[in-house]
Amino acid sequence: MPAASAVRVWAAGLDLAWQAWAPELAAVSDRLDLQPGDRVLDAGCGSGLGIRMLARRVAPGGLVVGVDTDPEALGWAAWSLRDLAGQGSSVELWQEDLTALPFPDDAFDAAWCSSVLGYLADPGAALRELVRVVRPGGRIVVISGDAARHTFLPIEPELESCLRDAELRAVRDGVWGADVDIHLGRRLYGLASRSGAARVTPLTLVWERTAPLTSTEHRYLARLLDGLTGPAVAPYLGPDLDVCRSVLDPAERGCVLHRPDLHVVQTATGMLLEVSG
Ligand SMILES: C[S@@+](CC[C@H](N)C(=O)[O-])C[C@H]1O[C@@H](n2cnc3c(N)ncnc32)[C@H](O)[C@@H]1O
């Protein structure tokens, strides 16, 4: 196992999100219309969770190529995907930049790209590359979230707007990284429309859960709530910090996560790009 604890913690966070969103991600990946034997690109594969999902869908005889710029992410992916050897699909990992892929035109039947474009200086260039390397008639699914796209019901709307405001100001100040566009989801349709794809269909993913939560859902939301009132955002909440914590800190009895009438809605923007056939 790769030793560096930072990559392990990062991969565990992605793993939790993938487990929580598993039904929604499976449903949206259906839109790729993958067949056994297909060649599919996981663009910005990170820790390899997308590769695992795609490999099952193209078996037997398929190929999943994961591309990422981060060698540590690729090291983690290689380690965590080793059980796929001999399971019916081939997996290759390439350290490459999505905006300048080394593959010929039409090299893939499909491409998948989740939670990556917000990290790129030129996400439009990456989308044009995906359209170039997918064959005519092939499909691409791109998913990109947007901060402040979560609603915890039934908390008061005033509290929600104060949280949202704090979160947006924290994002604007770059507390989660100055180079990350955490709102890319709201530009995705425009970017996809200019990518050269023949047709672009929006596919918003809606993650909606009510109490009682599974333990995975609970852990996933507790982590999200920690982020909303944790050290990065707390200074932006000012005098509202205590009241927000009383409702959102999972350690508090009054936390919304413990309510029997909890209803959570989160969304992530997705697009289906069809390459002209
Ligand atoms: C939040 S992770 C998402 C990983 C994976 N797609 C998932 O859904 O779990 C973003 C990934 O994009 C990768 N990335 C960032 N810029 C990239 C680029 N220019 N080309 C390829 N990968 C890139 C990062 O290294 C990171 O692994």
The ligand as an ORCA input file, in Angstrom:
! r2SCAN-3c Opt
* xyz 0 1
  C     -11.299     15.381     -6.970
  S     -10.250     14.290     -7.836
  C     -11.460     13.304     -8.691
  C     -10.943     11.950     -9.022
  C     -11.942     11.010     -9.696
  N     -12.324     11.461    -11.006
  C     -13.178     10.787     -8.842
  O     -14.286     11.136     -9.269
  O     -13.030     10.224     -7.747
  C      -9.570     15.302     -9.154
  C      -8.445     14.620     -9.924
  O      -8.146     15.392    -11.100
  C      -6.741     15.278    -11.319
  N      -6.299     16.328    -12.225
  C      -6.196     17.659    -11.938
  N      -5.730     18.317    -13.020
  C      -5.548     17.399    -14.011
  C      -5.109     17.470    -15.358
  N      -4.746     18.638    -15.909
  N      -5.068     16.336    -16.088
  C      -5.417     15.149    -15.532
  N      -5.836     15.015    -14.246
  C      -5.910     16.127    -13.502
  C      -6.179     15.370     -9.919
  O      -4.842     14.908     -9.864
  C      -7.148     14.504     -9.138
  O      -6.736     13.163     -9.082
*
